[in-house]
Amino acid sequence: MPVTDWNKLDDERRAAADREWENYDFTPWEPEDTSGWSHETGAGESDWSRPVYFVNPHDPEANTIEGHFVVRFASLSSEVVDVYGRINGEDVGLRVTDAPRP
């Protein structure tokens, strides 16, 4: 049974999660601020999430609205299997990939 280098896996997942964050399209929501990644390392699928604070589209001067951004990885891998933004339990935005379109 191979030994997993957890530090290397975490570094690879952090880099992949950061790329997903940079490329995600939250339209029509506008992120104003965020915090660091939260995750658990283990043998199964792993969710990396971070709180995101959005400008209130109905009142930009009001307090921000908290949501979350989640990147899910395959078991023991930095392969991304799902990405989503969520506010109040509702999905927002869409994942933008570099994959060529047919």
C-alpha positions in Angstrom: 0.0 0.0 0.0 1.6 3.3 -1.1 2.2 6.0 1.5 0.5 9.3 0.8 2.6 12.5 1.2 -0.2 14.5 2.9 1.8 17.8 2.8 2.4 17.4 -1.0 -1.3 16.6 -1.5 -2.4 19.6 0.5 -0.1 21.9 -1.5 -1.4 20.5 -4.8 -5.0 20.9 -3.6 -4.4 24.4 -2.3 -3.0 25.4 -5.7 -5.9 23.8 -7.5 -8.5 25.5 -5.2 -6.8 28.9 -5.6 -7.0 28.4 -9.4 -10.7 27.6 -9.2 -11.3 30.6 -7.0 -9.5 32.9 -9.4 -11.5 31.6 -12.4 -15.0 31.3 -10.8 -17.7 33.6 -12.2 -20.0 34.8 -9.4 -22.1 37.0 -11.7 -24.3 38.7 -10.7 -22.8 38.6 -7.2 -19.6 40.6 -6.4 -17.2 39.2 -3.8 -15.9 41.9 -1.5 -13.8 39.8 0.8 -12.9 36.3 1.7 -11.1 34.3 4.3 -8.7 31.3 4.2 -9.4 27.7 3.2 -10.9 25.2 5.6 -10.5 21.5 4.9 -9.9 18.1 6.3 -7.2 15.8 4.9 -8.1 12.1 4.6 -8.4 9.2 2.3 -11.9 10.0 0.9 -13.2 12.9 -1.2 -12.2 16.2 0.4 -14.0 19.5 0.4 -12.0 22.7 0.6 -14.2 25.7 1.5 -13.9 29.4 2.3 -16.3 32.0 3.4 -17.0 34.7 0.9 -18.5 38.1 1.7 -20.6 39.6 -1.1 -21.7 43.1 -1.8 -25.5 43.3 -1.2 -26.8 43.9 -4.7 -30.0 45.6 -3.4 -28.1 48.0 -1.1 -24.3 48.3 -1.7 -24.0 50.4 1.4 -25.5 47.6 3.6 -23.5 44.9 5.4 -22.1 42.2 3.2 -23.9 38.9 2.6 -21.9 35.8 3.7 -21.7 32.8 1.3 -19.3 30.0 0.7 -17.1 28.7 -2.1 -16.4 25.0 -2.2 -13.9 22.9 -4.2 -14.3 19.1 -3.9 -11.4 16.8 -4.7 -11.3 13.1 -5.7 -10.0 10.7 -3.1 -6.3 10.9 -2.5 -6.0 13.3 -5.5 -5.8 17.0 -6.5 -8.4 16.2 -9.2 -11.3 18.7 -8.9 -14.6 16.9 -9.1 -17.0 19.7 -8.2 -16.9 23.5 -7.6 -19.7 25.8 -6.4 -20.5 29.1 -4.8 -23.4 29.2 -2.4 -25.4 31.9 -0.6 -28.2 31.0 1.8 -28.2 27.4 0.5 -28.6 28.5 -3.2 -25.9 27.9 -5.8 -24.5 31.1 -7.3 -22.2 31.7 -10.3 -20.5 29.1 -12.5 -17.3 27.3 -12.9 -15.1 28.6 -15.7 -12.7 26.1 -17.2 -9.9 26.4 -19.8 -11.2 23.3 -21.6 -11.7 23.9 -25.3 -15.3 24.0 -26.5 -16.5 21.7 -29.3 
